[in-house]
Amino acid sequence: MRMPLSMLAVLVPIVLGIAAGSQGKNRGAGDSGADGGLVAGPSETEQTTHECSGLHLAASVANDAQGHKSTISPEVISSIVLLAKEAGCNAVCILGAAEDQSMVNDLQREAEKAQLMIVEDQANVEHAALGGDGELPTAQQVITQLQAAIARGKQTLALDLPVDAQGKVQEKSMQVLRRVGGWMSVNGESVRRVQAVDLELPEGWIATVGPHENTYLHPPVMHPDKDVLLKIPAHLIDTVVPVVLGQPERQVRVKRIEEPGEDEPRAFMQFTIPTSVWDQAVEGLPVIKLINAQ
């Protein structure tokens, strides 16, 4: 993919941010944060960043050879927004460029056309490189790092994506983004506007809860050769109906069981997940949604 970059003579790192709920706030269009980032949002009512959390794309504008802030052309801004959309993002921003009103206007226009929000998303950020000298992560590694960040209560996983002076992005990096977008198109609800919850799951498993009180179970990377049994203490979940996101035909069985305890029997909800769930999952990472049936 080639993006024209006529006014930029140095490397521009693009940051792909995956947010999982934060305490920041959106501001009115064109306002600047403490670090000079572009931010936009409702001007009358305040929204927490949790309401727009999910997958974010932020372009960090580098200085030119003379140490001046570089300007990104409207064509590149349009390409950045398209990248955000393709990767399954729901928000986009350009950091450190609020003083350039033309960039503010260009980003606002392109984001509105793509139906993306513009947010500032700086605090509590983890980083992973998606380009440069290091080895590229796979889409599966990006997704599992996102899930782990959510489990740790982190606001954002930022993936640094380099764009060179000619506006080129490595095709391998683009392939990773597209595959992440493929997973997000099926499972995005399990990582947007969610927070981690402790369900006493086995090691490697992660649970998130969404705005409608539905719970999402994220298994670790695994290749089971038989059905997987998962037990959750009955007092931690209400009556639920399990479904596999993107695989409505796959049946996950659930039943209540009791096991001996120190003083009295302990009740569990036991889920039986067929191996075919992993075979058909995007990037081999299924998500089981527990729909609140009450």
C-alpha positions, 0 to 999 in steps of 0.5 A: 500500500502506498500513501502520498507523503509529500511534506514529510521527510522523516519517519512517521510512526503510526500507533494502533491503540487498542483501548479497554476502558479508561478514565479519560474524557472526550472533548469538543472537536479541535480541543487539545489535550495537555500533550497537544493531541487532537481530541474530539467529542461531545461539547455539552456532555462528557463521556468517559473514554470507556464509552468509545474504547476498543481499537484505536489508531493514532498517528504520531507526527515526527519532527522534520530534519530541522526539528519542526513539527511535520504536517501530514497531507490530507491524502495521508490522513484519509489513508490513516482513517481507512487503515483504522477502519480496515483494522476494526478500529472505532476511533482515530487520532493524531497526537501532538498536532492540535496546533495545525487547524488544517490537520484538525479539519481534515481528520474531523472530515475523514473520521466523520465520513468513516463513522469513527470517533476522534479521541485522545488516548494517552494514559495507561498505555502498553506498546508493541511494535508492528514494524521497524527492526524487530520481528513482526508479531502475528495477528494471533499475538496481537489479539492475545496481547490485547486480551492480556492488556485488558485482563491487567486493566490497561487502557490501551495496547499501542502498536507502533506501525512505521510509515516511511518518508515516501508514505509506504507501509510494509505489506507484511504489517498491513497483512497483520492489520487486516487479519486483526480486523478479521478477528475484530469483525467477529469478536470485537464486542468482547473487547470493546467497552468491556472490563475484566472480571475474575471468574476463577478461571484456569490459567490463561483464560480471561473473562470480560464483561460488556455493557449489557452484562454479557460475559465473554470467555477468552481461551488461551492459545490451545489445540485441544484433541478432545472436548474442553471442560470448563468449570466456573463457580456457580455463585459467580455467574447467573443463568446464562446461555453460551454461544460461540461468536461467529459460530452459531451452529456450534453447541456449547453444553452447560450443566450444574454440578457439585463437588466435595468442599471443605465444609459442604459441596461446591456448585459449579457451572460446567461448560463442554466446548467442542474441539471444532470451535478452535478449528473454525475460529478466526486466528484460532482464538474463539470467544464464548459469549455467556448471554445473561438469561435472567 
